[in-house]
Amino acid sequence: MTVDADELRGIVRGFLAANDPRGMDRLDFLRARFDAGLAWVHFPAGLGGLGAARELQPLVDAAFAEAGAPDNRPHLNSIGLGMAAPTILRFGNDEQRRRYLRPLWTGEEIWCQLFSEPGAGSDLASLATRAVRDEAGVGSEAEWVVDGQKVWTSLAHRARWAILVARSDPDQPKHQGLTYFICDMTAPGVEVRPLRQITGEAEFNEVFLTGVRIPDSQRLGEIGQGWQVALGTLMNERVAIGGRAPAREGGLIGIAAEAWREHPEKRTHGLHNRLLRLWVDAEATRLTSLRLRQQLAAGDPGPEGSAVKIAFAELNQAITGFELEFLGEPGLAYDDWTFHQPEFTDFAKRGPGFRYLRAKGNSIEGGTTEILRNIIAERVLGLPPESRTDKDRPWKELPR
Amino acid sequence: MSAPDLLYSEVEEDLRANVRRLLRDRCDWTAVLARCETDEPYDLALWRTLAGELGLASLLVSEELGGAGASTRELSVVAEEIGRSVAPVPFLSNLLTTATLVACADEPRVRELLPQFIDGSRLGTVAVGLTTVPYSAFPQSVKAEGTALSGSVSAVVDLEVADYVVVPAVDADGAALYLVDASVSGVSRSATTPLDLTRRFGTITLDRAVGERIASGADAERILRQALVTTAGLLAAEQVGLAQKCLDVTVEYAKTRYQFGRQIGSFQAIKHRLADLWAGVSSARAVARNAADTLARGDDETELAVAIAQAYCSDLVVLAAEEHLQLHGGIGMTWEHPAHLYLGRAKSSQLAFGIADHHRQRIGELADLPMP
């Protein structure tokens, strides 16, 4: 028996009648909302949800927004909400779910992701961060001792917890020797250093792990099952990145189109042609993404996500390059090279130079365009895999 | 503007299955190739089955007029299947004629003839050049004095099999549409040898040929423009069907063709091209569905939706046919392989109803992105 839309509206109404968002402390309100099962309604009862259909969530969010209720500032905890939470729900035990999900959803505890390494980017499964089991941990519980270096970690400097993949058995082939952990970012041996990018700012960090001790109770999934758990996490990343469906001119094309309207004196026929092509491509990508959403809502997750991600990256790069050329002299300037660590990157609030440089990362982060093409070719079209020599050899024998 | 429904309904999928089954049985590419150099390049028996038995010629016709009262959504699914099989049937002319005649159904003569177009026993076309841009001015090449029409129009699609021709003409009242029986005196037709072996066209010359006026003035201009916009929107769906076919066949070939001791589909040089083509076909499907749905709803964004669909799909189908040929290597250059049928249909359809550039210019006007 699941909750339908009408019942859900009634539950929200009842909750708001008992909990006045304007008269309550923000966190108390969010905790109460979680406890009422109205945080993420598709999660199970007791874990912030009601076991309802996922599509009903927007209805709930809209009702809370309408009532002037505070939200959980989802853009400040994107890794936690988008990746850690579904992974904990699927692979965590009851104790882990109860401990982590509530403060994650309310935003009291920010999460980051310790996956990529300097030597393991696209080939994530080759990662080298070691986790060595120490049976004589604290009390009766075993511990793991972790050493290694992670990179491209957004939010690490704010995070309380991290999802971490480390190598627990170097004698196994690379996919089989990994284990997945929840890492306390305040533990001794965790050092976070900002990683300055070509834009001048540091959205990301490097994280150095030196003798970090993780209790075995913070392991997610079985020993050696880390790759399967990580795949579950990454699936959520692709949906999160590729699933957005903005309004017409909602993305960067809107900024370029506005510039075109504001500056008739800068227009040329060649640029007009380019702008119209980009506009059509943006519209095609928007509609593809909308179609993907409709397929997901109809319970038929199409594989368009990877394609939409490739298209967004190519579009963003082409549009931001166009914008600089169209602007001319102002395109030579840069708004701000000052080193800082932004909470959240908003392309629209920065200058065209920033947009141009930052968009270069769109075809690298969250799966490079080249890897995504392999995924489409192999998983969607069923073409044969690359011939590979590394799959069945012990990780420790692989050239690095 | 409400959100378009970009998926296929069950009814649409059932219709697709029926059309696909028929075309698989009666219209595989070897049959298409065998026919295209004979005296009967069109398969009119197949057309009568499609039009009459499967009822596709009646989809756009309201129930009140004896049709099925469906919409461009269902018809676009048929268009995809016809594109997929490069069927040599007078489909485009049927779209043009139906869209025109349905809008003129108050005329007794039109009402009398419609049932014969619906059941496939009569064929019609509209005397506009196949490359006519839907947003262009009303054609001026035919003049009418009284009921006598004179002038000529080239690149009229499916002209050689048409029983009736709707002729846009200029008369004393301005723009007008005339219905002309193609067998009356003063009508002569000459076929042009087409690049696309599966779709024919020709020049119609009228020398004081008698026609009956079925629309005039602003109505005539609006009806012709809407018929061209509708047909251009459905052509995008035909292009999606052909592009998908080119992709499917090429993927299969890449799995079975061995060179250097491997399936060629295991080389990234091939895989990445096919992945990109798949992404392009996915987007083409989204924009073509958007056009079909917007046409069906008849909302005020119809022209924009069709312009976007044509700007995208007409280039994408050519890319698909060209990739199909290139990735097949030498075999694709031979007459005994369907690659040239796909390429001819793709390239010709790219030119039909305006190349992508024309549609982008219209988008510039509609989306407030003005020229320098």
Contacts between the chains, C-beta under 8 A, distances in Angstrom:
chain1	res1	chain2	res2	distance
A	257	B	367	7.6
A	257	B	369	6.1
A	260	B	369	5.9
A	261	B	368	6.5
A	261	B	369	7.5
A	261	B	370	7.9
A	264	B	370	7.5
A	264	B	372	7.7
A	267	B	370	7.8
A	267	B	371	7.4
A	267	B	372	3.8
A	268	B	372	5.7
A	269	B	371	7.3
A	269	B	372	5.8
A	271	B	372	8.0
A	272	B	364	6.9
A	272	B	369	7.5
A	272	B	371	5.8
A	272	B	372	6.1
A	273	B	357	7.7
A	273	B	360	7.4
A	275	B	369	6.2
A	276	B	311	7.9
A	276	B	360	4.0
A	276	B	361	7.6
A	276	B	363	6.0
A	276	B	364	5.5
A	276	B	369	6.5
A	277	B	360	6.8
A	279	B	363	6.7
A	279	B	367	6.6
A	279	B	369	6.5
A	280	B	308	5.9
A	280	B	311	4.7
A	280	B	312	5.8
A	280	B	360	6.4
A	280	B	363	6.6
A	281	B	312	7.9
A	283	B	287	7.2
A	283	B	308	5.3
A	284	B	283	4.3
A	284	B	284	7.7
A	284	B	286	6.7
A	284	B	287	5.1
A	284	B	308	7.2
A	284	B	312	5.0
A	285	B	283	6.6
A	287	B	4	7.7
A	287	B	6	6.7
A	287	B	283	7.3
A	287	B	286	4.0
A	287	B	287	5.5
A	287	B	289	7.9
A	287	B	290	5.2
A	288	B	282	5.7
A	288	B	283	4.5
A	288	B	286	4.3
A	290	B	3	7.3
A	290	B	4	7.6
A	290	B	6	6.2
A	290	B	286	7.1
A	291	B	6	4.0
A	291	B	7	7.2
A	291	B	282	7.9
A	291	B	285	7.4
A	291	B	286	4.4
A	291	B	289	7.0
A	294	B	5	7.2
A	294	B	6	5.6
A	294	B	7	5.3
A	295	B	7	6.7
A	298	B	7	6.3
A	304	B	282	5.2
A	307	B	275	7.9
A	307	B	278	7.0
A	307	B	279	3.6
A	307	B	282	5.5
A	307	B	283	7.6
A	310	B	276	8.0
A	310	B	279	6.2
A	311	B	279	6.5
A	311	B	283	7.0
A	370	B	268	7.9
A	370	B	272	7.3
A	372	B	275	7.8
A	373	B	268	7.9
A	373	B	271	6.7
A	373	B	272	4.4
A	373	B	275	4.0
A	373	B	276	6.9
A	374	B	268	7.1
A	374	B	271	6.5
A	374	B	272	7.8
A	374	B	275	7.5
A	376	B	275	3.9
A	376	B	278	5.8
A	376	B	279	6.9
A	377	B	265	7.7
A	377	B	271	3.7
A	377	B	272	7.0
A	377	B	274	5.9
A	377	B	275	4.5
A	378	B	271	7.5
A	380	B	275	7.8
A	380	B	278	6.3
A	381	B	251	5.0
A	381	B	271	7.9
A	381	B	274	5.9
A	381	B	275	7.1
A	381	B	278	6.1
A	382	B	251	7.4
A	382	B	255	7.3
A	383	B	251	6.8
A	383	B	254	6.1
A	383	B	255	6.6
A	383	B	263	7.8
A	383	B	265	4.0
A	383	B	266	6.8
A	383	B	270	7.7
A	383	B	271	5.4
A	383	B	274	6.8
A	384	B	255	6.9
A	384	B	262	7.5
A	384	B	263	4.9
A	384	B	265	5.6
A	384	B	266	4.0
A	385	B	266	7.0
A	386	B	266	6.6
A	386	B	268	7.0
A	387	B	262	7.0
A	387	B	266	6.6
